[in-house]
Amino acid sequence: MNIEGIDLKLDRVCTLGLLYNNEIFGATKSVEGAIPVFIRNEGDKSYLHINFPRSFADVARNRQFLSKFNAKESGTHYVINEKINHIEEWQILNKIMEAPSVVVNRMDIKDGIFEINMRYSSYYSETISDLVSQFIANGFGSIENMGLSKGILHELEVLNDMFELGMIEISVKFTADERKAFSFIGENDFGESRNNLLNNELIQALVYADEKINSTNAEIIESENKIYQVELLDPLLAKWRNDMNQFPVIRFRQFLRLKKDRLNVLTVMPKSQIDLACKSFFDSMDASIPKRGVLEFSSDFDIDILKQF
């Protein structure tokens, strides 16, 4: 199975919009195009990583704005960390993003509106609809789009038009314990990370399986379509993730495959941040004993390469 085989396994899509009247969101209106955003959870606090393009600083008043909010330069972006104070609405948003089968495709701000776009299985339509109704009924935001999904390949093409994507693939040799714990995952199975939350060291992924899985390490999400959820904690991958978070490096999607005794991870990100991702990976490898990681390739976004993963 490849990405074409799982393209419409999550057959529904929903985009929620939030509008805030504050200085940071107001500043985004002067940026042409969308600004990528990540959410980081730290205990009971949550933060937005808002990534302004480098060109934003060409105007003097914008440089003053970036300085005022202690923006951090990260590759071709200036990142502002904004604490989320609207607790109740974010609690509902977290429930939506953590609901079974939900995968967050992107989070961004355009013209002052914060959008979260996600795919999910129609098997959970009632659950998602109920949560979204709570979000809307409380006046937290709006439904920008809700309906049938055009698939992950379509979403990636949209992302590429918005942000000019690149790709990096790394592989990590599984330890004997890891291979034993995940022996139920076959080489024909395909994994996809679930969300863009920077909240722990676990990789939480959906596994689209070729055959039915019977394991305590795999939670059944949808039996008919053979969709499962797994959680993986690998020290090298955890360090790489934490190192990228320090910049932070924007990651839109991550796909996973087991190939013999190695876990291959293909990450889709802005092309402008490929070098930062590679540097983070090499730094993580240098700190790893024994060295188990390999950089397989980095390139511009290429849908044909992705189909061969």
WOBEL-V921103 format. One record per backbone hydrogen bond with DSSP energy under -0.5 kcal/mol. NH is the residue of the N-H (numbers start at 1). CO is the residue of the C=O. Records with the same first field share a line. If there is no record, write none. Layout:
BEGIN
NH->CO, CO
END
This chain:
BEGIN
5->2
6->2
7->4
9->6
10->6
11->9
12->120
13->147
14->118
15->145
16->116
17->142
18->114
20->112
22->20
26->22
27->23
28->24
29->26
30->27
31->28
35->109
36->34
37->107
38->49
39->196
40->47
42->45
45->42
47->40
48->82
49->38
50->48, 80
51->36, 49
52->50, 78
54->76
56->53
57->54
58->55
59->56
62->59
63->59
64->60
65->61
66->62
67->63
68->64
69->65
70->67
71->66
72->79
74->77
77->74
78->52
79->72
80->50, 78
82->48, 80
83->81
84->46
85->83
87->85
90->86
91->87
92->88
93->89
94->90
95->91
96->92
97->93
98->94
99->96
102->99
103->119
104->194
105->103, 117
106->117
108->115
109->35
110->113
111->28
113->110
114->18, 112
115->108, 113
116->16
117->106
118->14
119->103
120->12
124->121
125->122
128->124
129->125
130->126
131->127
132->128
133->129
134->130
135->131
136->132
137->133
138->134
139->136
140->135
142->17
144->15, 142
145->15
147->13
149->11
152->7
155->151
156->152
157->153
158->154
159->155
160->156
161->157
162->158
163->159
164->160
166->269
167->299
168->267
169->297
170->265
171->294
172->263
173->292
174->261
179->175
180->176
181->177
182->178
183->180
185->182
186->184
189->186
190->208
191->256
192->206
193->254
194->204
198->39
199->197
203->232
204->202
205->203, 230
206->192
207->228
208->190, 206
209->207, 226
218->215
219->229
221->227
222->227
226->223
227->222
228->207
229->219
230->205
232->203
234->232
238->234
239->235
240->236
241->237
242->238
243->239
244->240
245->241
246->242, 243
247->243, 244
248->244
249->244
252->268
253->268
255->266
256->191
257->264
259->257, 262
262->259
263->172
264->257, 262
265->170
266->255
267->168, 265
268->253
269->166, 267
271->164
273->270
274->271
277->273
278->274
279->275
280->276
281->277
282->278
283->279
284->280
285->281
286->282
287->283
288->285
292->290
294->171
296->169, 294
297->169
299->167
301->165
306->302
307->303
308->304, 305
309->305, 306
END
